[in-house]
Amino acid sequence: MPNSSFEPIASFQGHKSAIYALCIDGEAGHFLSGGGEGIVVRWHVDRPEHGEALVNVGEALYSLCVLPDLDLLLIGTSTGRLLVIDRRTRTEVQAIEAHAKGIFRIVRSDARTVACAGGDGSLSTWKLDPDRNKPLTQLRRIPLCDEKLRDIVVSEDGERLVVACGDAALRELDLPSMNERQRFDGHAKGANCVAFHPTKPVLISGGKDGQVKVWRTDGSCMHEFAAHKGSVYATRIDPTGQFLVSIGRDALVKIWDANSLEPVLRSTRERIAHTHSVNAALWFGNVLITASDDRNIRAWQMP
């Protein structure tokens, strides 16, 4: 697998602990990061030297979700708290004991609903209300398994939601009913991440077994390959549908052809790349942003 041409073009430094979460901010060119020290930092993709601390929640955070039309930021913490931050005032307006363990993913399932993946094995859904002092009201709590829920993805048409579950399954739920439609079994040690292909009717998942799997919409596995030594923490396809990125506990960032699934590029373990587990990945046009236990955020330019 070639690797000489795949080096980061920029490094965003300032976090004092492992970084677990990345998300695109509401303003053009900006993204947010957060992790073990509980601070959310705002960055511009072209100005890595200028990070701006937005809020300190006082505990490790695992997930971030920006609601730009409402000027709200949702934060999921390691203890299962769901926090709502008013972006206008940078103040906490709501704090909810949402899960018994950490919240690993927060997504907007439709214009009025948010879903959270909990470390307690349950999926929670929340209604978005116009009251800025209490914008979230719980709708449902859905127990899915006894292990952690690590990722959620919503289909482009808004009709399906898929959850990566620690009991080795991907569970597909109908929206808005949240009834289970089907189950994809395959990651022997647990599923960590899942993504819809933007141009093909397939799902791509990664697991604790180091495997990446490609699934047809009927639940059958059409392809699988060994991607990392240790857990795969994210599988994300770029907006054009050309590249698939996988990241993992082995500190590597790997790029695959999203159609053939042949390897294209990989990072090294040198200090210019990541030196510890890579936990989060975010596509920013043709730039890839990654975050790691090594306290660094890297930007990578696609060919």
Backbone torsions as a table, in degrees:
resi	resn	phi	psi	omega
1	MET	NA	126.3	-179.1
2	PRO	-67.3	146.8	178.6
3	ASN	-143.7	-8.6	-172.6
4	SER	-65.6	-28.0	-175.7
5	SER	-94.4	0.8	-173.6
6	PHE	-110.2	87.7	176.6
7	GLU	-128.5	150.7	-179.5
8	PRO	-65.1	146.2	178.2
9	ILE	-95.4	-13.3	-179.9
10	ALA	-159.6	154.7	177.0
11	SER	-128.9	130.6	179.2
12	PHE	-106.3	111.8	-173.5
13	GLN	-119.8	149.2	179.2
14	GLY	154.1	-27.1	176.9
15	HIS	-67.2	144.0	-178.2
16	LYS	-102.4	4.6	-179.7
17	SER	-149.7	178.5	179.4
18	ALA	-57.2	146.0	-179.6
19	ILE	-107.2	126.0	-175.1
20	TYR	-112.2	-20.3	-170.2
21	ALA	-135.0	141.3	172.7
22	LEU	-135.0	146.4	170.6
23	CYS	-157.4	152.1	176.8
24	ILE	-71.2	136.5	177.6
25	ASP	-85.7	169.8	-177.1
26	GLY	-70.5	-24.9	-178.5
27	GLU	-92.4	145.9	-176.6
28	ALA	-58.0	133.3	175.5
29	GLY	84.7	-0.4	-175.4
30	HIS	-111.6	150.1	171.4
31	PHE	-142.4	163.9	-179.5
32	LEU	-116.1	152.0	175.8
33	SER	-137.4	156.0	177.7
34	GLY	-162.7	160.7	-178.0
35	GLY	-170.0	-139.3	-168.5
36	GLY	-63.8	-30.1	-178.4
37	GLU	-87.4	-2.2	173.7
38	GLY	81.6	10.9	-178.7
39	ILE	-102.8	131.0	173.6
40	VAL	-93.4	126.0	-178.0
41	VAL	-116.1	138.2	178.5
42	ARG	-104.9	132.5	-177.2
43	TRP	-128.4	154.0	165.7
44	HIS	-103.8	134.4	-173.2
45	VAL	-60.3	-25.8	-179.3
46	ASP	-97.9	0.0	-179.2
47	ARG	-132.2	71.3	-174.1
48	PRO	-65.3	-18.1	-178.2
49	GLU	-82.5	-5.6	-174.2
50	HIS	-119.1	76.4	173.2
51	GLY	-87.5	140.3	-178.1
52	GLU	-120.3	117.9	177.7
53	ALA	-71.6	125.2	-178.6
54	LEU	-95.4	-43.9	-175.2
55	VAL	-158.8	149.5	175.3
56	ASN	-119.2	116.4	-175.8
57	VAL	-92.6	-4.0	172.8
58	GLY	81.3	6.2	176.0
59	GLU	-157.1	166.2	-179.4
60	ALA	-61.3	140.9	177.1
61	LEU	-118.6	144.0	-176.2
62	TYR	-110.0	-21.9	-173.0
63	SER	-148.7	150.4	179.6
64	LEU	-135.3	145.0	176.2
65	CYS	-149.0	118.7	179.4
66	VAL	-93.6	134.1	173.5
67	LEU	-112.8	85.4	-169.8
68	PRO	-63.9	-33.2	-179.0
69	ASP	-70.6	-21.2	179.5
70	LEU	-105.6	-2.2	-176.0
71	ASP	55.8	42.3	-179.9
72	LEU	-123.4	150.0	172.7
73	LEU	-122.9	127.1	176.3
74	LEU	-102.9	136.8	-177.5
75	ILE	-128.5	130.7	173.7
76	GLY	-105.8	127.0	-174.4
77	THR	-100.7	171.2	-178.3
78	SER	-69.3	-19.6	179.3
79	THR	-96.7	1.0	178.1
80	GLY	95.2	10.0	176.6
81	ARG	-81.5	140.7	174.5
82	LEU	-109.2	114.2	-174.8
83	LEU	-108.4	141.9	177.1
84	VAL	-115.9	122.3	-179.1
85	ILE	-110.8	127.6	173.1
86	ASP	-77.4	115.9	-176.6
87	ARG	-69.0	-24.9	-178.5
88	ARG	-69.0	-41.1	-176.1
89	THR	-106.3	-9.5	-176.4
90	ARG	57.7	39.0	179.7
91	THR	-121.8	152.9	176.6
92	GLU	-78.7	123.9	-179.3
93	VAL	-107.8	-14.5	179.5
94	GLN	-156.8	137.1	176.4
95	ALA	-133.7	120.8	-173.1
96	ILE	-122.1	132.8	171.9
97	GLU	-80.1	83.9	-168.6
98	ALA	-84.0	-36.9	-176.5
99	HIS	-137.9	156.1	180.0
100	ALA	-74.9	-20.1	176.5
101	LYS	-133.3	-175.1	-171.8
102	GLY	-57.1	155.3	174.9
103	ILE	-101.7	113.6	-172.3
104	PHE	-92.5	-20.0	178.1
105	ARG	-154.0	140.7	173.1
106	ILE	-127.0	126.3	177.7
107	VAL	-133.8	155.7	173.1
108	ARG	-92.5	113.2	-177.4
109	SER	-83.4	-25.2	169.5
110	ASP	-158.7	-174.9	-173.7
111	ALA	-61.6	-25.6	-174.7
112	ARG	-117.0	7.3	-173.3
113	THR	-137.0	141.6	176.4
114	VAL	-122.2	143.4	177.0
115	ALA	-122.5	142.8	-179.0
116	CYS	-125.1	137.9	175.5
117	ALA	-98.4	119.4	-173.9
118	GLY	-103.2	148.1	175.2
119	GLY	-69.2	-10.2	176.9
120	ASP	-88.0	6.5	177.8
121	GLY	85.2	8.6	-179.2
122	SER	-115.8	151.5	174.6
123	LEU	-105.2	126.1	177.9
124	SER	-112.3	145.2	177.5
125	THR	-123.5	147.7	-171.1
126	TRP	-138.5	136.2	177.3
127	LYS	-87.7	135.6	175.8
128	LEU	-88.0	119.8	-178.6
129	ASP	-106.8	155.7	179.0
130	PRO	-71.8	-13.2	-179.5
131	ASP	-70.4	110.6	-176.5
132	ARG	-71.0	-15.7	177.0
133	ASN	-86.2	-17.9	177.3
134	LYS	-150.6	71.8	-172.4
135	PRO	-76.0	-14.3	-177.8
136	LEU	-116.4	133.3	173.4
137	THR	-129.3	129.5	-176.6
138	GLN	-68.4	136.6	175.1
139	LEU	-100.0	-54.7	-175.6
140	ARG	-147.5	156.2	166.8
141	ARG	-125.8	122.4	-173.0
142	ILE	-118.4	105.6	176.1
143	PRO	-68.5	126.1	-179.3
144	LEU	-111.0	-35.2	178.9
145	CYS	-163.9	179.9	-180.0
146	ASP	-92.2	-3.5	-179.2
147	GLU	-106.8	178.7	-178.3
148	LYS	-68.6	144.0	166.0
149	LEU	-95.5	124.2	-170.5
150	ARG	-107.4	-22.5	-175.5
151	ASP	-154.9	154.7	175.6
152	ILE	-137.8	140.7	173.0
153	VAL	-138.7	143.8	179.8
154	VAL	-112.2	136.5	-179.9
155	SER	-66.6	156.6	-176.9
156	GLU	-59.9	-34.1	-179.8
157	ASP	-82.6	-2.9	177.2
158	GLY	73.3	16.0	-176.1
159	GLU	-101.0	-13.7	-176.1
160	ARG	-137.2	147.1	175.3
161	LEU	-129.7	132.5	-179.3
162	VAL	-120.4	134.9	-177.7
163	VAL	-116.6	132.5	173.4
164	ALA	-88.4	119.4	-171.4
165	CYS	-114.8	147.6	-176.5
166	GLY	-73.1	-5.8	178.2
167	ASP	-92.0	17.9	175.9
168	ALA	91.1	-0.3	-173.8
169	ALA	-110.2	154.3	161.1
170	LEU	-104.7	131.8	179.1
171	ARG	-114.4	126.8	179.5
172	GLU	-102.1	125.0	-179.0
173	LEU	-115.1	144.8	173.9
174	ASP	-76.4	144.3	173.1
175	LEU	-112.5	139.5	5.0
176	PRO	-92.5	3.6	-172.3
177	SER	-68.5	-27.5	-175.1
178	MET	64.8	23.7	172.9
179	ASN	-80.7	139.5	-179.4
180	GLU	-70.6	124.5	-179.5
181	ARG	-90.3	-47.6	178.9
182	GLN	-161.5	169.7	-176.7
183	ARG	-130.6	134.9	177.9
184	PHE	-108.0	114.7	179.9
185	ASP	-105.0	134.4	178.8
186	GLY	179.6	-31.9	-179.2
187	HIS	-85.8	104.9	-168.6
188	ALA	-56.1	-36.1	-175.9
189	LYS	-103.8	4.7	179.7
190	GLY	122.8	143.7	176.6
191	ALA	-92.6	134.2	-178.6
192	ASN	-106.3	-29.6	-171.4
193	CYS	-152.8	156.5	-178.8
194	VAL	-154.6	147.5	179.3
195	ALA	-149.3	144.8	170.1
196	PHE	-84.5	138.8	171.7
197	HIS	-71.1	133.0	-174.9
198	PRO	-71.7	-18.8	-176.5
199	THR	-124.8	-3.3	-178.8
200	LYS	-130.5	152.5	-179.0
201	PRO	-81.7	60.7	-179.6
202	VAL	-137.4	158.3	172.5
203	LEU	-109.9	147.8	175.8
204	ILE	-126.1	127.5	-176.3
205	SER	-129.3	160.4	175.3
206	GLY	-133.8	150.6	-174.6
207	GLY	-135.9	179.4	177.2
208	LYS	-66.8	-17.3	-179.9
209	ASP	-81.2	1.1	-179.7
210	GLY	80.2	2.0	-177.5
211	GLN	-91.9	146.5	165.5
212	VAL	-108.8	133.0	-177.8
213	LYS	-125.3	144.7	178.4
214	VAL	-114.8	128.1	-172.3
215	TRP	-119.2	138.3	168.7
216	ARG	-74.4	163.2	-178.1
217	THR	-69.4	-14.4	177.1
218	ASP	-85.9	2.5	177.1
219	GLY	95.6	-2.0	179.5
220	SER	-87.9	144.4	179.7
221	CYS	-86.2	122.3	-177.6
222	MET	-97.7	-18.4	-179.0
223	HIS	-165.0	147.6	173.8
224	GLU	-150.9	152.1	179.1
225	PHE	-155.3	153.8	177.0
226	ALA	-75.7	118.9	-175.4
227	ALA	-106.3	-38.1	-174.8
228	HIS	-142.0	157.5	171.2
229	LYS	-89.6	102.7	-172.1
230	GLY	103.9	-172.7	-172.9
231	SER	-61.1	142.7	167.4
232	VAL	-93.7	123.7	-174.3
233	TYR	-100.5	-17.6	175.4
234	ALA	-158.5	142.9	168.5
235	THR	-127.3	119.6	-176.5
236	ARG	-137.4	135.7	178.1
237	ILE	-103.9	137.6	-177.9
238	ASP	-68.8	161.0	-173.4
239	PRO	-58.8	-25.1	-179.8
240	THR	-82.0	-12.4	-176.8
241	GLY	79.1	13.1	-176.3
242	GLN	-89.4	-38.8	-173.4
243	PHE	-120.5	141.9	169.7
244	LEU	-111.7	129.4	173.5
245	VAL	-106.3	140.3	168.9
246	SER	-126.9	142.5	178.4
247	ILE	-130.2	156.9	-175.5
248	GLY	-157.3	-178.6	-179.0
249	ARG	-67.8	-19.1	-179.6
250	ASP	-79.0	8.2	176.3
251	ALA	74.4	11.4	-176.7
252	LEU	-103.1	148.5	170.3
253	VAL	-113.6	123.0	-177.3
254	LYS	-123.8	139.3	178.8
255	ILE	-113.6	132.4	-179.5
256	TRP	-123.8	151.5	170.9
257	ASP	-67.9	121.4	-173.1
258	ALA	-69.9	-14.0	179.0
259	ASN	-97.9	-50.9	-179.3
260	SER	-87.3	-20.0	-175.4
261	LEU	64.1	20.3	173.0
262	GLU	-79.0	147.1	178.8
263	PRO	-66.6	141.3	-179.6
264	VAL	-116.0	-54.2	-176.9
265	LEU	-143.6	159.3	171.7
266	ARG	-149.9	151.8	175.6
267	SER	-79.2	174.8	174.0
268	THR	-109.1	177.5	174.7
269	ARG	-99.1	15.1	177.8
270	GLU	-72.8	165.2	-173.3
271	ARG	-66.5	-20.7	176.7
272	ILE	-71.2	-19.1	175.9
273	ALA	-103.1	-154.6	176.7
274	HIS	-88.9	145.6	-178.7
275	THR	-110.8	-8.6	179.1
276	HIS	-135.1	-179.3	-177.7
277	SER	-46.5	134.1	176.3
278	VAL	-97.7	121.8	-167.4
279	ASN	-106.0	-25.1	-174.2
280	ALA	-145.7	148.0	178.5
281	ALA	-140.1	144.7	-176.2
282	LEU	-145.3	127.2	174.9
283	TRP	-86.8	132.8	179.6
284	PHE	-127.1	78.4	-170.2
285	GLY	67.6	-125.9	177.8
286	ASN	-95.9	14.9	174.6
287	VAL	-107.7	133.7	177.0
288	LEU	-102.5	132.3	176.4
289	ILE	-111.3	131.8	178.1
290	THR	-130.2	152.9	-179.0
291	ALA	-134.6	150.3	-166.0
292	SER	-142.6	165.4	169.7
293	ASP	-62.3	-18.0	-179.3
294	ASP	-78.6	6.6	175.8
295	ARG	75.3	9.9	-178.3
296	ASN	-113.1	150.1	170.1
297	ILE	-112.9	132.6	179.9
298	ARG	-117.9	147.0	172.6
299	ALA	-112.8	137.5	-176.6
300	TRP	-128.1	132.8	179.3
301	GLN	-94.3	127.1	176.8
302	MET	-78.7	149.6	-179.7
303	PRO	-68.4	NA	NA
